Amino acid sequence: MRKKYKSLKTQLLLGFLFAVQLALVYSTRNATSRYNVVLVIFDDMRPVIGGYGDRLAYTPHLDAFMNESYYFTRAYSQQALCAPSRNSMLTSRRPDTLHLYDFYSYWRNFVGNFTTLPQYFKEHGYYTYSTGKIFHPGISSNNTDDYPLSWTARPFRPKTEKYMNSPVCPDVSGVLKKNLICPVHLQTQPYKTLPDIESTTEAIRFVQTRTKNRKPYFLALGFHKPHINFRFPKQFLNHFRIRNFYNYTEDTIKPHDMPNVAWNPYTDVRSRDDFKYMNISFPYGPISRLQSAQIRQAYYASVAYVDDLFGKFMANIDKNNTIVLVTSDHGWSLGEHAEWAKYSNFEVALRVPLIIRTPEYALDTAKRVNTLTELVDVFPTLVDLAHLPSLPRCTDTTQLACTEGKSLFPQLGGVGLGEEHVALSQYPRPGTQPTKHPNSDKPKLKNIKVMGYSMRTENYRYTLWVRFHAQNFSRDWTDIYGEEMYDHRLDAGEEMNLAELPEFDDVRTWLRKKLIVSFSK
């Protein structure tokens, strides 16, 4: 008992000293000496990075950046869909708070005038600027990328962005198609460039013009890749041999114990011209080994392409006065469970890279952090890294600037690393079966009838699919359409659903109670 008390006393003392240090640093840093802040967001990128241990990846620039950074191995998106994930990250509010599960509502008008991450920095004296895809374009960001509330200057959108879903992929006979796999020569493309090249060029221009300006800046750089279609300069395929992607996973068919409601039929992949002619049966496929390998190769080549652009951008960043945080909006399935795309509550669709480099805790070798983290943690973490007034916890919807996550800043200082956390995610469905109409991958709010609530703990992923009432955003925890439970100590690939096995009833019951409490806070 005495040893336990001594340990608790030490922890409290460390926490107190850290808080004092934080207050002293904040009080001594004025506006002109503040760190610049850079937020880099990749699109649909799971941690296929060499520094994360992926042996197939070719990411020399991200690997070099990681060697000077803290990297979080278990960071998770709140929903594996672009608009809900990005707005959740940038407001630090969960999808159930924003009532945003699709692309068709703007939180400020729909729920509350919540403060965003760039807006908070702008209100505290920063020049804020966005280049590329940060907020999801369209209604979900008021068709303005939330300008002028979030940004000091009008966000930069690449002029070639409008061609992203156009027929711009030449086939062998030169006919332009809307292909899934689309390696190109730049001279064949509109304006002889690509959106991410434009965004990187603009980000470099911005940084170079701000070097003599004493006002600190918050810059967000959003890459479109590796989001489909896989359009990238052809030379990036040279880093990858197709034979290395055949045995990527043993999954070829839908797992028999996966609830049908959990399945994503990868409708957007099916809509591409080069996929259509394969005539893959809806909804479960499967697709051929060759086509599976080709998709994986193209995904990795897309990552190599944006890694190259990331390196060009980072060559212009002064590491001595700039905080850099790198992440993605969610992951992407590459054939695990015989699924492709995102649109699910599986680990591969939710897990993202999260890498932080800060001058305050400079490193000469990569520092691995295994704590469970979430994208709602990004906002409060950057606020604390910049030593702005810390965000309070959200207690009701009348608070404009608050967080439903936690700051990771103490962990960079070595405090709280042993604390237990969970990561919460969710995904909506229009019904219990995969469908084309309504689209069960991307249901509109009015069609949502089921919500899959998922919780990642230290050892388990537990998911409960329950009745959801879109009219008043309520759920019925007793009306259950599917249940999943995976033990990551033995089953990192989430292949064995333990939910229906009686010998796991006790832990399943405990996980269910914990999930309901966590989502009901």
ChimeraX attribute file (.defattr): number of C-alpha atoms within 10 A of each C-alpha:
attribute: neighborCount
match mode: 1-to-1
recipient: residues
	/A:1	6
	/A:2	7
	/A:3	8
	/A:4	9
	/A:5	10
	/A:6	11
	/A:7	12
	/A:8	12
	/A:9	12
	/A:10	12
	/A:11	14
	/A:12	13
	/A:13	12
	/A:14	15
	/A:15	16
	/A:16	12
	/A:17	12
	/A:18	16
	/A:19	13
	/A:20	12
	/A:21	12
	/A:22	16
	/A:23	13
	/A:24	12
	/A:25	13
	/A:26	17
	/A:27	11
	/A:28	9
	/A:29	14
	/A:30	10
	/A:31	12
	/A:32	12
	/A:33	12
	/A:34	20
	/A:35	24
	/A:36	21
	/A:37	23
	/A:38	22
	/A:39	20
	/A:40	19
	/A:41	25
	/A:42	27
	/A:43	23
	/A:44	28
	/A:45	29
	/A:46	24
	/A:47	24
	/A:48	21
	/A:49	24
	/A:50	18
	/A:51	21
	/A:52	17
	/A:53	10
	/A:54	12
	/A:55	10
	/A:56	17
	/A:57	20
	/A:58	23
	/A:59	23
	/A:60	16
	/A:61	22
	/A:62	22
	/A:63	17
	/A:64	15
	/A:65	21
	/A:66	26
	/A:67	17
	/A:68	21
	/A:69	24
	/A:70	24
	/A:71	23
	/A:72	22
	/A:73	19
	/A:74	20
	/A:75	25
	/A:76	31
	/A:77	31
	/A:78	29
	/A:79	31
	/A:80	29
	/A:81	25
	/A:82	25
	/A:83	25
	/A:84	26
	/A:85	28
	/A:86	28
	/A:87	26
	/A:88	26
	/A:89	26
	/A:90	22
	/A:91	26
	/A:92	30
	/A:93	25
	/A:94	26
	/A:95	20
	/A:96	16
	/A:97	16
	/A:98	22
	/A:99	19
	/A:100	23
	/A:101	24
	/A:102	19
	/A:103	20
	/A:104	15
	/A:105	21
	/A:106	21
	/A:107	20
	/A:108	15
	/A:109	10
	/A:110	11
	/A:111	14
	/A:112	15
	/A:113	15
	/A:114	21
	/A:115	19
	/A:116	24
	/A:117	21
	/A:118	28
	/A:119	24
	/A:120	21
	/A:121	22
	/A:122	20
	/A:123	14
	/A:124	12
	/A:125	15
	/A:126	24
	/A:127	20
	/A:128	24
	/A:129	23
	/A:130	28
	/A:131	24
	/A:132	26
	/A:133	27
	/A:134	26
	/A:135	24
	/A:136	21
	/A:137	18
	/A:138	16
	/A:139	16
	/A:140	23
	/A:141	22
	/A:142	18
	/A:143	13
	/A:144	16
	/A:145	23
	/A:146	23
	/A:147	17
	/A:148	12
	/A:149	16
	/A:150	23
	/A:151	23
	/A:152	19
	/A:153	13
	/A:154	16
	/A:155	21
	/A:156	17
	/A:157	20
	/A:158	19
	/A:159	14
	/A:160	17
	/A:161	17
	/A:162	11
	/A:163	13
	/A:164	15
	/A:165	14
	/A:166	12
	/A:167	14
	/A:168	19
	/A:169	23
	/A:170	18
	/A:171	13
	/A:172	7
	/A:173	6
	/A:174	8
	/A:175	10
	/A:176	13
	/A:177	17
	/A:178	20
	/A:179	25
	/A:180	23
	/A:181	23
	/A:182	22
	/A:183	21
	/A:184	19
	/A:185	16
	/A:186	14
	/A:187	9
	/A:188	12
	/A:189	15
	/A:190	14
	/A:191	10
	/A:192	10
	/A:193	17
	/A:194	22
	/A:195	21
	/A:196	26
	/A:197	18
	/A:198	18
	/A:199	25
	/A:200	24
	/A:201	15
	/A:202	20
	/A:203	23
	/A:204	17
	/A:205	13
	/A:206	16
	/A:207	17
	/A:208	12
	/A:209	9
	/A:210	13
	/A:211	13
	/A:212	8
	/A:213	9
	/A:214	11
	/A:215	16
	/A:216	23
	/A:217	26
	/A:218	25
	/A:219	23
	/A:220	25
	/A:221	26
	/A:222	24
	/A:223	26
	/A:224	24
	/A:225	26
	/A:226	25
	/A:227	19
	/A:228	22
	/A:229	23
	/A:230	22
	/A:231	25
	/A:232	26
	/A:233	17
	/A:234	15
	/A:235	12
	/A:236	19
	/A:237	19
	/A:238	8
	/A:239	14
	/A:240	18
	/A:241	12
	/A:242	16
	/A:243	12
	/A:244	12
	/A:245	19
	/A:246	16
	/A:247	11
	/A:248	15
	/A:249	14
	/A:250	11
	/A:251	15
	/A:252	18
	/A:253	15
	/A:254	18
	/A:255	16
	/A:256	11
	/A:257	14
	/A:258	16
	/A:259	17
	/A:260	17
	/A:261	22
	/A:262	26
	/A:263	25
	/A:264	25
	/A:265	25
	/A:266	23
	/A:267	19
	/A:268	15
	/A:269	17
	/A:270	19
	/A:271	13
	/A:272	19
	/A:273	16
	/A:274	16
	/A:275	17
	/A:276	13
	/A:277	9
	/A:278	12
	/A:279	10
	/A:280	14
	/A:281	11
	/A:282	14
	/A:283	16
	/A:284	18
	/A:285	16
	/A:286	17
	/A:287	18
	/A:288	12
	/A:289	13
	/A:290	12
	/A:291	13
	/A:292	22
	/A:293	21
	/A:294	18
	/A:295	19
	/A:296	22
	/A:297	26
	/A:298	25
	/A:299	27
	/A:300	25
	/A:301	29
	/A:302	28
	/A:303	29
	/A:304	27
	/A:305	24
	/A:306	23
	/A:307	22
	/A:308	16
	/A:309	18
	/A:310	22
	/A:311	17
	/A:312	15
	/A:313	19
	/A:314	17
	/A:315	11
	/A:316	13
	/A:317	18
	/A:318	13
	/A:319	17
	/A:320	12
	/A:321	16
	/A:322	21
	/A:323	22
	/A:324	24
	/A:325	22
	/A:326	21
	/A:327	22
	/A:328	27
	/A:329	30
	/A:330	32
	/A:331	32
	/A:332	28
	/A:333	23
	/A:334	22
	/A:335	23
	/A:336	23
	/A:337	21
	/A:338	22
	/A:339	24
	/A:340	23
	/A:341	24
	/A:342	24
	/A:343	29
	/A:344	29
	/A:345	29
	/A:346	27
	/A:347	22
	/A:348	24
	/A:349	26
	/A:350	33
	/A:351	27
	/A:352	29
	/A:353	24
	/A:354	24
	/A:355	24
	/A:356	25
	/A:357	25
	/A:358	23
	/A:359	17
	/A:360	15
	/A:361	13
	/A:362	13
	/A:363	15
	/A:364	9
	/A:365	13
	/A:366	18
	/A:367	17
	/A:368	14
	/A:369	18
	/A:370	14
	/A:371	20
	/A:372	19
	/A:373	26
	/A:374	27
	/A:375	29
	/A:376	28
	/A:377	22
	/A:378	26
	/A:379	27
	/A:380	27
	/A:381	21
	/A:382	25
	/A:383	20
	/A:384	18
	/A:385	25
	/A:386	23
	/A:387	21
	/A:388	17
	/A:389	13
	/A:390	17
	/A:391	20
	/A:392	14
	/A:393	14
	/A:394	16
	/A:395	11
	/A:396	9
	/A:397	14
	/A:398	11
	/A:399	15
	/A:400	14
	/A:401	20
	/A:402	23
	/A:403	24
	/A:404	20
	/A:405	24
	/A:406	21
	/A:407	20
	/A:408	24
	/A:409	22
	/A:410	18
	/A:411	15
	/A:412	18
	/A:413	12
	/A:414	12
	/A:415	16
	/A:416	16
	/A:417	15
	/A:418	10
	/A:419	9
	/A:420	10
	/A:421	14
	/A:422	18
	/A:423	23
	/A:424	26
	/A:425	24
	/A:426	25
	/A:427	24
	/A:428	29
	/A:429	32
	/A:430	24
	/A:431	20
	/A:432	19
	/A:433	14
	/A:434	23
	/A:435	18
	/A:436	13
	/A:437	8
	/A:438	15
	/A:439	19
	/A:440	26
	/A:441	24
	/A:442	23
	/A:443	22
	/A:444	19
	/A:445	21
	/A:446	10
	/A:447	17
	/A:448	24
	/A:449	19
	/A:450	25
	/A:451	25
	/A:452	24
	/A:453	22
	/A:454	28
	/A:455	23
	/A:456	25
	/A:457	19
	/A:458	16
	/A:459	13
	/A:460	21
	/A:461	24
	/A:462	26
	/A:463	27
	/A:464	23
	/A:465	26
	/A:466	23
	/A:467	21
	/A:468	21
	/A:469	17
	/A:470	17
	/A:471	10
	/A:472	8
	/A:473	12
	/A:474	11
	/A:475	15
	/A:476	13
	/A:477	13
	/A:478	8
	/A:479	12
	/A:480	14
	/A:481	18
	/A:482	18
	/A:483	24
	/A:484	24
	/A:485	26
	/A:486	23
	/A:487	19
	/A:488	17
	/A:489	9
	/A:490	12
	/A:491	13
	/A:492	14
	/A:493	15
	/A:494	20
	/A:495	19
	/A:496	18
	/A:497	20
	/A:498	19
	/A:499	21
	/A:500	13
	/A:501	10
	/A:502	9
	/A:503	10
	/A:504	12
	/A:505	13
	/A:506	9
	/A:507	13
	/A:508	22
	/A:509	12
	/A:510	10
	/A:511	21
	/A:512	19
	/A:513	11
	/A:514	16
	/A:515	21
	/A:516	15
	/A:517	10
	/A:518	13
	/A:519	15
	/A:520	8
	/A:521	7
